[in-house]
């Protein structure tokens, strides 16, 4: 059997086709479809994240196993099936595989295949090229990569690169979180996790020339409003990179990290819990970025409904849940509790000087005044306790604990001194699902204003003002002491004239 990455050239593939030998035996179309579902279309077997998944089944006989259910599993996972029947092939089984008469072809014998080649080739090529308008490339799955948008715009310098024709990169500055939500939804992925430039490399592709303005509820990126971008190009490292969460979720719990497991392929469905394990649950918690699995359990519903049967051995081997899922009917569901099920608590400081939530710049409290540190958390589970942890500037650590009342606790400090200066955090503890869970708040830095320094500064200021005032007064008095009256100025002038006359007379004599 060939994998998608077995042959890399047309010549190699044709040579392998020419060497094919017919093998006799019964016809097992159902087993062939199950093999494709389980082992083909894997990323390590050559599948590209942006490529459509298409299967072409050629058969000349009546399958002796079930065809309908495996074919339905293929379609449910997004695989498109074409069926070609020759001679003794049953038309009903062909239709079961495709569920679309336009994807079904019948030839009377092998020599008649040439009569359907043209129509089949056109239909297959049209299906393979009718991709969505967006894709994520260079990522680890369909739900991660550098964002590219289908367009007819491309740089003249890039026309030789045929693989890039029709696709444009999007500048990070022209794309925001609401736009990312639409892209993740269009790709049948979960909510966006990371949106940042240069996450998945830079290439010399054209740039999309408009800025997206999505509201966040559109089903496709091209449905969003847009406006002309002021950028003709984009700085290196600024191509929008996006990571969406895998299409799975936990519902019915008090947080997104606890509840009944659902997976989305074509639609959201419960996971069958008849064959499940804690190791498989751990893989689900990892994909959800909810830490590790604490416990998992199966529960039964009153009636059967469409669901997903997840091969736990496939999951335990490292495959994603969606890659290990196939359609089924089940009355059993899977419940999972992950370690990060608690929301993050909030720490709040208040005093006569003001109120502040945890911030990097900290909170300032006056010496000898009182202040209160309040810990709170979003209502999830009843009870629990808050531990207020303190670390001083000299690395001294202390802690105080109070029971949670209405999901909060208040720690009063009646008289502030320098020993209270340091950093504080709130840690919420609760016992649920027969396990202990905890969650820590952000760190709050508290600074105590020193009154000694204030008084010294005030004293120096007053002293400086006093000295300055004294100097001004002294200068003014000195100036007045040496200032002459107008009469004194006249007498001095007369004396000066007399001296000049006497000198003139003496010189004549």
FENRA-V648154 format. One record per run of one state. SS is the DSSP state (a for helix, b for strand, c for the rest). FROM is the first residue (numbers start at 1). LEN is the number of residues. If there is no record, write none. Layout:
ss-><SS;SS>
from-><FROM;FROM>
len-><LEN;LEN>
This chain:
ss-><c;a;c;a;c;a;c;b;c;a;c;b;c;a;c;a;b;c;a;c;b;c;b;c;a;c;a;c;b;c;b;a;c;a;c;b;c;b;c;b;c;a;c;b;c;b;c;b;c;b;c;b;c;a;c;b;c;a;c;a;b;c;b;c;b;c;b;c;b;c;b;c;b;c;b;c;b;c;a;c;b;c;b;c;b;c;a;c;a;c>
from-><1;10;19;29;40;43;46;54;60;68;77;80;87;91;99;101;104;108;110;130;134;139;144;151;156;159;162;165;167;170;171;172;175;177;187;192;198;206;208;210;214;221;224;225;229;239;245;248;253;258;265;268;272;278;288;293;311;312;317;321;325;339;346;352;354;358;363;367;371;377;385;393;397;404;405;406;408;414;418;421;422;433;435;441;444;450;451;482;486;509>
len-><9;9;10;11;3;3;8;6;8;9;3;7;4;8;2;3;4;2;20;4;5;5;7;5;3;3;3;2;3;1;1;3;2;10;5;6;8;2;2;4;7;3;1;4;10;6;3;5;5;7;3;4;6;10;5;18;1;5;4;4;14;7;6;2;4;5;4;4;6;8;8;4;7;1;1;2;6;4;3;1;11;2;6;3;6;1;31;4;23;1>
